[in-house]
Amino acid sequence: DRKSWNFTLQEANVDGAVAIAEAAGKHGARLIHVGHIASRPVSGSAFLRSKAAGEEAVRKVLPTATIIRTASLFGFEDRFVNA
């Protein structure tokens, strides 16, 4: 459960999601938030706990947001498959 290169899990998955949800609400934009299929408030994974917290925070800030729950997403050089 590593943090990203520049942000903690809280900053990336909760605080950032809240800021985006607030901005979307302020400007009347539709928000599609990317959650995770295995996110749970009680999980052995800090990443999955933070994704669950982010989903809940987005729901509180912008109840009209659409939350999609994908499987793991990864990209080039993100340390997911490149240790």
MISE-305715 format. One record per residue: x, y, z of N, C-alpha, C in turn; residue in three letters. Coordinates in steps of 0.05 Angstrom, whole numbers. Atoms other than C-alpha are relative to their C-alpha. Last residue first. Layout:
N
<pt><n_x>X</n_x><n_y>Y</n_y><n_z>Z</n_z><ca_x>X</ca_x><ca_y>Y</ca_y><ca_z>Z</ca_z><c_x>X</c_x><c_y>Y</c_y><c_z>Z</c_z><rest>ALA</rest></pt>
...
! end
This chain:
83
<pt><n_x>-10</n_x><n_y>-3</n_y><n_z>-27</n_z><ca_x>171</ca_x><ca_y>-62</ca_y><ca_z>-177</ca_z><c_x>26</c_x><c_y>14</c_y><c_z>2</c_z><rest>ALA</rest></pt>
<pt><n_x>-29</n_x><n_y>-5</n_y><n_z>3</n_z><ca_x>141</ca_x><ca_y>-50</ca_y><ca_z>-245</ca_z><c_x>12</c_x><c_y>6</c_y><c_z>27</c_z><rest>ASN</rest></pt>
<pt><n_x>-11</n_x><n_y>24</n_y><n_z>12</n_z><ca_x>71</ca_x><ca_y>-81</ca_y><ca_z>-244</ca_z><c_x>30</c_x><c_y>3</c_y><c_z>-4</c_z><rest>VAL</rest></pt>
<pt><n_x>20</n_x><n_y>21</n_y><n_z>-4</n_z><ca_x>40</ca_x><ca_y>-32</ca_y><ca_z>-196</ca_z><c_x>10</c_x><c_y>-26</c_y><c_z>-11</c_z><rest>PHE</rest></pt>
<pt><n_x>-8</n_x><n_y>18</n_y><n_z>-20</n_z><ca_x>102</ca_x><ca_y>12</ca_y><ca_z>-192</ca_z><c_x>-20</c_x><c_y>-22</c_y><c_z>7</c_z><rest>ARG</rest></pt>
<pt><n_x>14</n_x><n_y>-7</n_y><n_z>-25</n_z><ca_x>69</ca_x><ca_y>66</ca_y><ca_z>-233</ca_z><c_x>6</c_x><c_y>-18</c_y><c_z>24</c_z><rest>ASP</rest></pt>
<pt><n_x>-18</n_x><n_y>-9</n_y><n_z>-22</n_z><ca_x>120</ca_x><ca_y>63</ca_y><ca_z>-290</ca_z><c_x>-15</c_x><c_y>9</c_y><c_z>26</c_z><rest>GLU</rest></pt>
<pt><n_x>-28</n_x><n_y>3</n_y><n_z>5</n_z><ca_x>67</ca_x><ca_y>57</ca_y><ca_z>-346</ca_z><c_x>16</c_x><c_y>12</c_y><c_z>23</c_z><rest>PHE</rest></pt>
<pt><n_x>-12</n_x><n_y>-13</n_y><n_z>23</n_z><ca_x>-3</ca_x><ca_y>56</ca_y><ca_z>-319</ca_z><c_x>30</c_x><c_y>-5</c_y><c_z>-1</c_z><rest>GLY</rest></pt>
<pt><n_x>-28</n_x><n_y>-6</n_y><n_z>-2</n_z><ca_x>-49</ca_x><ca_y>19</ca_y><ca_z>-273</ca_z><c_x>11</c_x><c_y>11</c_y><c_z>-26</c_z><rest>PHE</rest></pt>
<pt><n_x>-9</n_x><n_y>-13</n_y><n_z>24</n_z><ca_x>-123</ca_x><ca_y>9</ca_y><ca_z>-259</ca_z><c_x>30</c_x><c_y>6</c_y><c_z>4</c_z><rest>LEU</rest></pt>
<pt><n_x>-25</n_x><n_y>-16</n_y><n_z>-2</n_z><ca_x>-147</ca_x><ca_y>-40</ca_y><ca_z>-207</ca_z><c_x>7</c_x><c_y>11</c_y><c_z>-28</c_z><rest>SER</rest></pt>
<pt><n_x>-22</n_x><n_y>17</n_y><n_z>-11</n_z><ca_x>-219</ca_x><ca_y>-64</ca_y><ca_z>-216</ca_z><c_x>25</c_x><c_y>18</c_y><c_z>0</c_z><rest>ALA</rest></pt>
<pt><n_x>-16</n_x><n_y>16</n_y><n_z>18</n_z><ca_x>-270</ca_x><ca_y>-9</ca_y><ca_z>-227</ca_z><c_x>18</c_x><c_y>-20</c_y><c_z>15</c_z><rest>THR</rest></pt>
<pt><n_x>-18</n_x><n_y>16</n_y><n_z>-17</n_z><ca_x>-324</ca_x><ca_y>19</ca_y><ca_z>-182</ca_z><c_x>14</c_x><c_y>-20</c_y><c_z>-18</c_z><rest>ARG</rest></pt>
<pt><n_x>-5</n_x><n_y>26</n_y><n_z>13</n_z><ca_x>-360</ca_x><ca_y>75</ca_y><ca_z>-217</ca_z><c_x>21</c_x><c_y>-15</c_y><c_z>16</c_z><rest>ILE</rest></pt>
<pt><n_x>-25</n_x><n_y>14</n_y><n_z>-10</n_z><ca_x>-388</ca_x><ca_y>130</ca_y><ca_z>-174</ca_z><c_x>2</c_x><c_y>-26</c_y><c_z>-15</c_z><rest>ILE</rest></pt>
<pt><n_x>0</n_x><n_y>28</n_y><n_z>8</n_z><ca_x>-438</ca_x><ca_y>178</ca_y><ca_z>-207</ca_z><c_x>27</c_x><c_y>-12</c_y><c_z>9</c_z><rest>THR</rest></pt>
<pt><n_x>-24</n_x><n_y>11</n_y><n_z>14</n_z><ca_x>-443</ca_x><ca_y>243</ca_y><ca_z>-169</ca_z><c_x>-5</c_x><c_y>-29</c_y><c_z>-7</c_z><rest>ALA</rest></pt>
<pt><n_x>7</n_x><n_y>7</n_y><n_z>28</n_z><ca_x>-513</ca_x><ca_y>268</ca_y><ca_z>-152</ca_z><c_x>23</c_x><c_y>-12</c_y><c_z>-16</c_z><rest>THR</rest></pt>
<pt><n_x>16</n_x><n_y>25</n_y><n_z>2</n_z><ca_x>-500</ca_x><ca_y>264</ca_y><ca_z>-77</ca_z><c_x>-7</c_x><c_y>-8</c_y><c_z>-28</c_z><rest>PRO</rest></pt>
<pt><n_x>15</n_x><n_y>-2</n_y><n_z>24</n_z><ca_x>-444</ca_x><ca_y>316</ca_y><ca_z>-83</ca_z><c_x>-16</c_x><c_y>-26</c_y><c_z>-5</c_z><rest>LEU</rest></pt>
<pt><n_x>-3</n_x><n_y>-26</n_y><n_z>12</n_z><ca_x>-408</ca_x><ca_y>330</ca_y><ca_z>-18</ca_z><c_x>-18</c_x><c_y>4</c_y><c_z>-24</c_z><rest>VAL</rest></pt>
<pt><n_x>9</n_x><n_y>-20</n_y><n_z>-19</n_z><ca_x>-433</ca_x><ca_y>270</ca_y><ca_z>21</ca_z><c_x>0</c_x><c_y>28</c_y><c_z>-12</c_z><rest>LYS</rest></pt>
<pt><n_x>29</n_x><n_y>2</n_y><n_z>-4</n_z><ca_x>-428</ca_x><ca_y>222</ca_y><ca_z>-37</ca_z><c_x>-11</c_x><c_y>21</c_y><c_z>18</c_z><rest>ARG</rest></pt>
<pt><n_x>12</n_x><n_y>-11</n_y><n_z>25</n_z><ca_x>-357</ca_x><ca_y>247</ca_y><ca_z>-53</ca_z><c_x>-31</c_x><c_y>-1</c_y><c_z>2</c_z><rest>VAL</rest></pt>
<pt><n_x>-2</n_x><n_y>-29</n_y><n_z>-1</n_z><ca_x>-337</ca_x><ca_y>235</ca_y><ca_z>19</ca_z><c_x>-12</c_x><c_y>13</c_y><c_z>-24</c_z><rest>ALA</rest></pt>
<pt><n_x>19</n_x><n_y>-10</n_y><n_z>-20</n_z><ca_x>-364</ca_x><ca_y>164</ca_y><ca_z>18</ca_z><c_x>1</c_x><c_y>31</c_y><c_z>1</c_z><rest>GLU</rest></pt>
<pt><n_x>27</n_x><n_y>4</n_y><n_z>11</n_z><ca_x>-327</ca_x><ca_y>147</ca_y><ca_z>-46</ca_z><c_x>-21</c_x><c_y>12</c_y><c_z>18</c_z><rest>GLU</rest></pt>
<pt><n_x>4</n_x><n_y>-20</n_y><n_z>22</n_z><ca_x>-263</ca_x><ca_y>178</ca_y><ca_z>-19</ca_z><c_x>-27</c_x><c_y>-2</c_y><c_z>-12</c_z><rest>GLY</rest></pt>
<pt><n_x>4</n_x><n_y>-27</n_y><n_z>-12</n_z><ca_x>-268</ca_x><ca_y>139</ca_y><ca_z>46</ca_z><c_x>-5</c_x><c_y>21</c_y><c_z>-21</c_z><rest>ALA</rest></pt>
<pt><n_x>27</n_x><n_y>0</n_y><n_z>-12</n_z><ca_x>-278</ca_x><ca_y>74</ca_y><ca_z>7</ca_z><c_x>-6</c_x><c_y>27</c_y><c_z>13</c_z><rest>ALA</rest></pt>
<pt><n_x>19</n_x><n_y>-2</n_y><n_z>22</n_z><ca_x>-217</ca_x><ca_y>91</ca_y><ca_z>-36</ca_z><c_x>-28</c_x><c_y>0</c_y><c_z>11</c_z><rest>LYS</rest></pt>
<pt><n_x>1</n_x><n_y>-27</n_y><n_z>9</n_z><ca_x>-177</ca_x><ca_y>105</ca_y><ca_z>28</ca_z><c_x>-19</c_x><c_y>4</c_y><c_z>-24</c_z><rest>SER</rest></pt>
<pt><n_x>13</n_x><n_y>-16</n_y><n_z>-20</n_z><ca_x>-196</ca_x><ca_y>38</ca_y><ca_z>58</ca_z><c_x>-2</c_x><c_y>29</c_y><c_z>-9</c_z><rest>ARG</rest></pt>
<pt><n_x>29</n_x><n_y>5</n_y><n_z>3</n_z><ca_x>-177</ca_x><ca_y>4</ca_y><ca_z>-7</ca_z><c_x>-16</c_x><c_y>15</c_y><c_z>21</c_z><rest>LEU</rest></pt>
<pt><n_x>10</n_x><n_y>-10</n_y><n_z>26</n_z><ca_x>-108</ca_x><ca_y>36</ca_y><ca_z>-7</ca_z><c_x>-30</c_x><c_y>-3</c_y><c_z>-2</c_z><rest>PHE</rest></pt>
<pt><n_x>4</n_x><n_y>-29</n_y><n_z>-4</n_z><ca_x>-97</ca_x><ca_y>22</ca_y><ca_z>67</ca_z><c_x>-10</c_x><c_y>13</c_y><c_z>-25</c_z><rest>ALA</rest></pt>
<pt><n_x>-15</n_x><n_y>-17</n_y><n_z>19</n_z><ca_x>-108</ca_x><ca_y>-51</ca_y><ca_z>52</ca_z><c_x>-6</c_x><c_y>29</c_y><c_z>6</c_z><rest>SER</rest></pt>
<pt><n_x>-28</n_x><n_y>2</n_y><n_z>-7</n_z><ca_x>-129</ca_x><ca_y>-98</ca_y><ca_z>108</ca_z><c_x>18</c_x><c_y>18</c_y><c_z>-17</c_z><rest>GLY</rest></pt>
<pt><n_x>-15</n_x><n_y>16</n_y><n_z>18</n_z><ca_x>-200</ca_x><ca_y>-73</ca_y><ca_z>98</ca_z><c_x>29</c_x><c_y>-2</c_y><c_z>10</c_z><rest>SER</rest></pt>
<pt><n_x>-17</n_x><n_y>18</n_y><n_z>-17</n_z><ca_x>-254</ca_x><ca_y>-42</ca_y><ca_z>140</ca_z><c_x>13</c_x><c_y>-20</c_y><c_z>-19</c_z><rest>VAL</rest></pt>
<pt><n_x>-10</n_x><n_y>-16</n_y><n_z>-23</n_z><ca_x>-282</ca_x><ca_y>18</ca_y><ca_z>103</ca_z><c_x>17</c_x><c_y>-16</c_y><c_z>18</c_z><rest>PRO</rest></pt>
<pt><n_x>15</n_x><n_y>6</n_y><n_z>-24</n_z><ca_x>-285</ca_x><ca_y>-26</ca_y><ca_z>40</ca_z><c_x>11</c_x><c_y>18</c_y><c_z>23</c_z><rest>ARG</rest></pt>
<pt><n_x>-2</n_x><n_y>-20</n_y><n_z>-22</n_z><ca_x>-262</ca_x><ca_y>-14</ca_y><ca_z>-31</ca_z><c_x>-19</c_x><c_y>-7</c_y><c_z>23</c_z><rest>SER</rest></pt>
<pt><n_x>-5</n_x><n_y>13</n_y><n_z>-26</n_z><ca_x>-259</ca_x><ca_y>-78</ca_y><ca_z>-72</ca_z><c_x>2</c_x><c_y>19</c_y><c_z>23</c_z><rest>ALA</rest></pt>
<pt><n_x>19</n_x><n_y>21</n_y><n_z>-4</n_z><ca_x>-291</ca_x><ca_y>-52</ca_y><ca_z>-137</ca_z><c_x>3</c_x><c_y>-13</c_y><c_z>28</c_z><rest>ILE</rest></pt>
<pt><n_x>-13</n_x><n_y>26</n_y><n_z>4</n_z><ca_x>-252</ca_x><ca_y>12</ca_y><ca_z>-133</ca_z><c_x>-19</c_x><c_y>-21</c_y><c_z>8</c_z><rest>HIS</rest></pt>
<pt><n_x>-5</n_x><n_y>13</n_y><n_z>-25</n_z><ca_x>-276</ca_x><ca_y>85</ca_y><ca_z>-140</ca_z><c_x>16</c_x><c_y>-26</c_y><c_z>-5</c_z><rest>GLY</rest></pt>
<pt><n_x>-10</n_x><n_y>27</n_y><n_z>3</n_z><ca_x>-272</ca_x><ca_y>129</ca_y><ca_z>-201</ca_z><c_x>7</c_x><c_y>-12</c_y><c_z>27</c_z><rest>VAL</rest></pt>
<pt><n_x>-23</n_x><n_y>6</n_y><n_z>-18</n_z><ca_x>-316</ca_x><ca_y>190</ca_y><ca_z>-192</ca_z><c_x>8</c_x><c_y>-29</c_y><c_z>-4</c_z><rest>HIS</rest></pt>
<pt><n_x>-2</n_x><n_y>29</n_y><n_z>0</n_z><ca_x>-361</ca_x><ca_y>214</ca_y><ca_z>-249</ca_z><c_x>26</c_x><c_y>-6</c_y><c_z>16</c_z><rest>ILE</rest></pt>
<pt><n_x>-25</n_x><n_y>13</n_y><n_z>-9</n_z><ca_x>-381</ca_x><ca_y>285</ca_y><ca_z>-234</ca_z><c_x>-2</c_x><c_y>-30</c_y><c_z>-3</c_z><rest>LEU</rest></pt>
<pt><n_x>5</n_x><n_y>28</n_y><n_z>-8</n_z><ca_x>-433</ca_x><ca_y>326</ca_y><ca_z>-271</ca_z><c_x>26</c_x><c_y>-13</c_y><c_z>7</c_z><rest>ARG</rest></pt>
<pt><n_x>-10</n_x><n_y>21</n_y><n_z>18</n_z><ca_x>-419</ca_x><ca_y>400</ca_y><ca_z>-271</ca_z><c_x>-7</c_x><c_y>-28</c_y><c_z>10</c_z><rest>ALA</rest></pt>
<pt><n_x>21</n_x><n_y>15</n_y><n_z>12</n_z><ca_x>-462</ca_x><ca_y>452</ca_y><ca_z>-237</ca_z><c_x>9</c_x><c_y>-22</c_y><c_z>-20</c_z><rest>GLY</rest></pt>
<pt><n_x>3</n_x><n_y>-8</n_y><n_z>28</n_z><ca_x>-404</ca_x><ca_y>499</ca_y><ca_z>-224</ca_z><c_x>-22</c_x><c_y>-16</c_y><c_z>-15</c_z><rest>HIS</rest></pt>
<pt><n_x>1</n_x><n_y>-29</n_y><n_z>2</n_z><ca_x>-405</ca_x><ca_y>496</ca_y><ca_z>-149</ca_z><c_x>-6</c_x><c_y>10</c_y><c_z>-28</c_z><rest>LYS</rest></pt>
<pt><n_x>25</n_x><n_y>-10</n_y><n_z>-11</n_z><ca_x>-422</ca_x><ca_y>423</ca_y><ca_z>-148</ca_z><c_x>-3</c_x><c_y>30</c_y><c_z>-3</c_z><rest>GLY</rest></pt>
<pt><n_x>21</n_x><n_y>8</n_y><n_z>18</n_z><ca_x>-365</ca_x><ca_y>405</ca_y><ca_z>-194</ca_z><c_x>-27</c_x><c_y>10</c_y><c_z>9</c_z><rest>ALA</rest></pt>
<pt><n_x>-1</n_x><n_y>-17</n_y><n_z>24</n_z><ca_x>-317</ca_x><ca_y>447</ca_y><ca_z>-153</ca_z><c_x>-22</c_x><c_y>-8</c_y><c_z>-20</c_z><rest>ALA</rest></pt>
<pt><n_x>9</n_x><n_y>-27</n_y><n_z>-7</n_z><ca_x>-339</ca_x><ca_y>413</ca_y><ca_z>-89</ca_z><c_x>0</c_x><c_y>18</c_y><c_z>-24</c_z><rest>GLU</rest></pt>
<pt><n_x>29</n_x><n_y>1</n_y><n_z>-4</n_z><ca_x>-333</ca_x><ca_y>344</ca_y><ca_z>-120</ca_z><c_x>-11</c_x><c_y>27</c_y><c_z>7</c_z><rest>ALA</rest></pt>
<pt><n_x>12</n_x><n_y>2</n_y><n_z>26</n_z><ca_x>-263</ca_x><ca_y>360</ca_y><ca_z>-145</ca_z><c_x>-30</c_x><c_y>0</c_y><c_z>2</c_z><rest>ILE</rest></pt>
<pt><n_x>-5</n_x><n_y>-25</n_y><n_z>14</n_z><ca_x>-240</ca_x><ca_y>384</ca_y><ca_z>-77</ca_z><c_x>-13</c_x><c_y>0</c_y><c_z>-28</c_z><rest>ALA</rest></pt>
<pt><n_x>18</n_x><n_y>-20</n_y><n_z>-12</n_z><ca_x>-272</ca_x><ca_y>323</ca_y><ca_z>-44</ca_z><c_x>3</c_x><c_y>27</c_y><c_z>-14</c_z><rest>VAL</rest></pt>
<pt><n_x>27</n_x><n_y>6</n_y><n_z>9</n_z><ca_x>-237</ca_x><ca_y>275</ca_y><ca_z>-91</ca_z><c_x>-20</c_x><c_y>21</c_y><c_z>10</c_z><rest>ALA</rest></pt>
<pt><n_x>2</n_x><n_y>-8</n_y><n_z>28</n_z><ca_x>-171</ca_x><ca_y>309</ca_y><ca_z>-78</ca_z><c_x>-27</c_x><c_y>-5</c_y><c_z>-11</c_z><rest>GLY</rest></pt>
<pt><n_x>-1</n_x><n_y>-30</n_y><n_z>2</n_z><ca_x>-180</ca_x><ca_y>304</ca_y><ca_z>-3</ca_z><c_x>-2</c_x><c_y>10</c_y><c_z>-29</c_z><rest>ASP</rest></pt>
<pt><n_x>21</n_x><n_y>-13</n_y><n_z>-16</n_z><ca_x>-202</ca_x><ca_y>231</ca_y><ca_z>-5</ca_z><c_x>0</c_x><c_y>30</c_y><c_z>-5</c_z><rest>VAL</rest></pt>
<pt><n_x>25</n_x><n_y>14</n_y><n_z>3</n_z><ca_x>-163</ca_x><ca_y>188</ca_y><ca_z>-55</ca_z><c_x>-23</c_x><c_y>13</c_y><c_z>15</c_z><rest>ASN</rest></pt>
<pt><n_x>7</n_x><n_y>8</n_y><n_z>28</n_z><ca_x>-101</ca_x><ca_y>229</ca_y><ca_z>-70</ca_z><c_x>-29</c_x><c_y>-10</c_y><c_z>-1</c_z><rest>ALA</rest></pt>
<pt><n_x>1</n_x><n_y>-23</n_y><n_z>18</n_z><ca_x>-92</ca_x><ca_y>267</ca_y><ca_z>-4</ca_z><c_x>-10</c_x><c_y>-7</c_y><c_z>-28</c_z><rest>GLU</rest></pt>
<pt><n_x>21</n_x><n_y>-18</n_y><n_z>-9</n_z><ca_x>-112</ca_x><ca_y>209</ca_y><ca_z>40</ca_z><c_x>-2</c_x><c_y>24</c_y><c_z>-19</c_z><rest>GLN</rest></pt>
<pt><n_x>26</n_x><n_y>12</n_y><n_z>8</n_z><ca_x>-69</ca_x><ca_y>160</ca_y><ca_z>0</ca_z><c_x>-23</c_x><c_y>18</c_y><c_z>8</c_z><rest>LEU</rest></pt>
<pt><n_x>8</n_x><n_y>22</n_y><n_z>-17</n_z><ca_x>-10</ca_x><ca_y>207</ca_y><ca_z>9</ca_z><c_x>-26</c_x><c_y>-12</c_y><c_z>-11</c_z><rest>THR</rest></pt>
<pt><n_x>22</n_x><n_y>-3</n_y><n_z>-18</n_z><ca_x>13</ca_x><ca_y>249</ca_y><ca_z>-50</ca_z><c_x>-5</c_x><c_y>-24</c_y><c_z>18</c_z><rest>PHE</rest></pt>
<pt><n_x>1</n_x><n_y>-26</n_y><n_z>-12</n_z><ca_x>74</ca_x><ca_y>261</ca_y><ca_z>-93</ca_z><c_x>-21</c_x><c_y>4</c_y><c_z>22</c_z><rest>ASN</rest></pt>
<pt><n_x>-26</n_x><n_y>-14</n_y><n_z>0</n_z><ca_x>99</ca_x><ca_y>195</ca_y><ca_z>-120</ca_z><c_x>-1</c_x><c_y>26</c_y><c_z>16</c_z><rest>TRP</rest></pt>
<pt><n_x>-9</n_x><n_y>-8</n_y><n_z>27</n_z><ca_x>36</ca_x><ca_y>159</ca_y><ca_z>-100</ca_z><c_x>27</c_x><c_y>14</c_y><c_z>2</c_z><rest>SER</rest></pt>
<pt><n_x>12</n_x><n_y>-25</n_y><n_z>9</n_z><ca_x>29</ca_x><ca_y>126</ca_y><ca_z>-32</ca_z><c_x>9</c_x><c_y>6</c_y><c_z>-28</c_z><rest>LYS</rest></pt>
<pt><n_x>-17</n_x><n_y>-23</n_y><n_z>3</n_z><ca_x>47</ca_x><ca_y>53</ca_y><ca_z>-25</ca_z><c_x>-16</c_x><c_y>25</c_y><c_z>-7</c_z><rest>ARG</rest></pt>
<pt><n_x>17</n_x><n_y>-24</n_y><n_z>0</n_z><ca_x>0</ca_x><ca_y>0</ca_y><ca_z>0</ca_z><c_x>17</c_x><c_y>25</c_y><c_z>0</c_z><rest>ASP</rest></pt>
! end
